[in-house]
């Protein structure tokens, strides 16, 4: 059976990657003060394991949780805990955070266990390493890696490494694949050792043929790992779209890739697990693309988690024009940013700044019933009907739309000639239905 190399629907936005793709990851020195929110991953937030005034070292455990889906937090620098208090979070609110004053010494925690070898590791060891290192999905979802590995054991015949990085502007993942190829493949082999798939696929878009060749050279004669080049189309990097493109399997509505025998990991996540296994180092840094029409000198930066976003702007020479909009993440799925005082967190992969004149916002959107949103939806949904049912408070009809399957990719809003705020409506409709379900469960 010939498998497809793409999925139904999707769009082709201009990539805008040229300004930063050839900029190697540049290490940004840590700032005098770092802010570590206790919630920077999917799952239960952590509880502090330190107090104000405590001395911390690079890699010291500073927050943890006993919940099955969570990820511990470690100090990215040596210094002292200045405070534990609410601070600005990238989500726009205030979140309880650990504030660390950097002493500039970068003294490592001696408790970090350096293995130096991974040959004897068992699946249980690999899960424990990922958990203890606080590794989460670094493609943006920030789902704890240990929980994902655990859930895929015994259910995975195809391990897919999501190398698509299909969002416009973002190139930090591309640079990691070029610069850290061996660490990525080392982590991929650890994931394969834990999950025992029949095949592992490095899946990437056709605009990264140099990366494909680099992977093939390093993989050599290892037949257990395949490099598959996919059509360049957005959102090729969506988990369900990637499964469809790589295997031809369709993930049923409301289910995860494991329902069809697949588990998907980001390459930088794999590299973080490998580093943790080899050196004991927890997740302390993030590759971040800083780009956009308002940025003076677009770059890819290697940044300590907890660094205030304004330090990233300074590192690229500031703004060349007054920013009209700041976005954390990509322009399609990222979130608008209200303050540069918020820190880099584990899910941060890009900071974009756009000058005035690029916004497509229309205060008076109008549906012209063209049906374009139906054609491009990669989840086979009907955004125009979701919009109609939600805005007219037709809850029974809204429940029939499978809106919970919306991945909020933004394709519908991108093609809408009437400028309907379709992505925002789908997001609001999902939250509304969840609220209705809670009230019904409580008998209200």
C-alpha positions, 0 to 999 in steps of 0.5 A, spaced: 500 500 500 502 506 497 501 511 503 500 518 502 505 524 504 500 529 506 492 530 509 486 532 507 485 540 507 490 545 509 493 551 507 499 554 504 501 560 507 508 564 506 513 560 510 517 567 512 523 562 514 528 565 510 530 571 515 532 566 520 533 559 517 540 560 516 542 563 523 545 558 528 542 557 535 546 563 539 546 562 546 543 568 550 547 569 557 542 568 563 539 575 565 540 577 573 533 575 575 529 569 572 522 567 573 519 560 573 512 559 573 509 553 577 505 551 571 508 551 564 506 544 562 499 540 561 497 537 567 497 539 574 502 545 576 508 543 581 508 545 588 515 549 590 520 545 594 524 551 596 523 557 600 525 564 599 532 565 601 534 558 599 541 557 595 540 553 588 544 551 583 544 549 576 539 543 575 537 544 582 529 541 583 525 547 585 518 545 584 515 538 583 508 534 583 506 527 585 500 527 580 501 522 574 501 528 569 506 533 571 513 535 570 518 537 575 521 544 574 529 545 575 533 552 577 536 554 570 542 558 574 545 558 580 543 563 585 538 564 591 530 564 591 528 571 591 521 570 592 515 565 590 509 570 588 504 571 582 508 574 576 506 575 569 505 568 565 505 568 557 497 566 558 496 573 560 495 572 567 498 572 573 501 565 575 505 563 582 512 563 580 519 562 583 523 568 582 531 566 582 536 571 583 542 569 578 549 569 581 553 569 575 557 563 577 553 557 573 555 552 579 552 545 577 548 541 582 553 536 584 546 531 585 546 531 578 547 524 576 552 523 570 551 516 566 555 517 560 552 510 557 545 509 555 546 501 553 543 498 559 537 502 560 530 499 560 523 502 558 522 503 566 529 507 566 527 511 560 520 513 563 524 515 570 529 519 566 524 523 562 520 524 568 526 526 573 528 531 568 522 535 567 522 533 559 515 535 556 513 536 548 517 541 545 513 542 539 509 547 543 504 542 547 508 541 553 505 534 555 509 531 560 514 526 556 514 521 561 506 520 561 506 520 553 512 514 553 508 510 559 501 511 555 504 508 548 507 502 551 504 496 548 500 500 543 505 503 538 507 499 532 509 506 529 513 511 532 513 518 528 518 523 530 515 530 528 520 534 524 515 538 520 515 545 523 510 547 519 508 554 522 511 560 518 517 564 521 519 558 526 526 555 525 528 554 532 527 546 530 530 546 524 536 549 527 536 544 532 535 538 527 541 541 523 546 542 529 544 537 534 542 531 529 546 526 533 543 528 540 536 527 536 537 520 533 540 518 540 533 520 543 529 517 538 533 510 539 531 511 547 524 512 545 524 506 540 527 502 546 522 504 550 516 503 546 518 497 541 515 500 535 516 496 528 518 502 525 520 509 527 519 514 522 523 521 521 517 525 518 519 532 515 516 536 510 519 537 503 522 544 504 527 541 509 531 536 504 538 538 507 535 535 514 533 529 511 539 528 508 543 529 514 538 524 518 539 519 512 547 520 513 547 519 520 542 513 520 546 509 515 544 502 515 539 502 520 533 499 517 529 500 523 529 508 522 526 511 516 526 518 513 519 520 510 519 526 506 512 529 506 508 535 502 510 542 504 503 544 507 500 547 513 498 544 518 502 538 516 505 538 523 499 536 527 499 530 530 493 527 527 495 530 520 502 527 521 499 520 522 495 520 516 500 523 512 505 517 514 501 511 515 495 513 511 491 511 518 485 516 520 485 517 528 478 517 530 474 523 532 475 524 540 481 519 540 489 520 540 494 517 535 495 511 540 488 509 537 491 507 531 498 504 533 502 511 533 506 515 538 508 522 536 514 525 539 518 532 537 525 531 535 527 536 540 524 532 546 528 526 543 534 530 544 532 533 551 531 525 553 538 523 550 541 529 554 538 527 560 540 520 560 547 521 558 549 527 562 543 527 568 541 534 565 534 536 566 530 541 561 533 548 562 534 551 555 529 552 549 531 554 542 527 560 540 526 564 534 525 571 534 522 574 528 517 578 524 517 585 520 518 589 527 524 585 529 531 588 527 535 582 526 531 576 526 535 570 530 534 563 533 536 563 540 538 558 546 535 561 552 534 559 559 527 557 561 525 563 566 528 569 562 524 575 561 521 575 554 524 583 553 531 580 554 530 576 547 528 583 544 534 586 546 538 580 544 536 581 536 537 589 536 530 591 539 524 593 534 526 596 527 518 599 527 513 600 533 510 593 534 503 592 532 502 585 535 506 580 539 505 573 538 508 567 542 509 561 538 507 561 530 502 566 527 497 561 525 496 557 532 500 562 537 497 567 542 497 574 542 502 577 548 500 583 552 507 583 556 514 582 555 515 581 562 512 574 561 518 569 561 520 564 556 517 557 559 518 550 556 513 551 551 516 557 548 519 556 541 518 563 538 517 570 539 514 574 533 513 582 533 509 585 527 509 592 524 502 595 523 499 594 517 499 586 517 493 585 521 487 582 517 482 583 523 476 586 521 471 589 526 465 587 522 466 580 519 461 577 514 460 570 512 459 570 504 457 562 504 463 561 500 465 554 503 472 555 503 473 554 510 470 547 509 475 545 504 481 547 508 479 544 515 484 538 516 479 535 521 473 535 516 469 540 520 464 545 518 467 552 521 461 556 518 456 552 521 460 552 528 460 559 527 452 560 526 450 555 531 455 558 537 453 565 535 446 564 535 446 560 541 444 553 538 447 548 543 443 542 541 446 543 533 453 545 536 453 538 539 453 535 533 459 539 529 465 535 533 468 541 534 472 538 540 476 535 534 478 542 532 486 543 533 485 551 532 490 551 527 487 557 524 486 554 516 479 556 516 480 564 518 486 564 514 482 563 507 476 566 510 474 572 505 469 575 510 474 575 515 470 571 520 474 570 527 473 562 526 479 560 530 476 564 536 469 562 535 471 554 535 476 555 541 470 559 545 465 553 542 469 548 545 470 551 552 462 552 552 460 545 550 465 543 556 462 548 561 455 545 559 457 538 560 460 540 567 453 543 569 449 537 566 454 532 570 452 536 576 445 536 575 444 543 574 
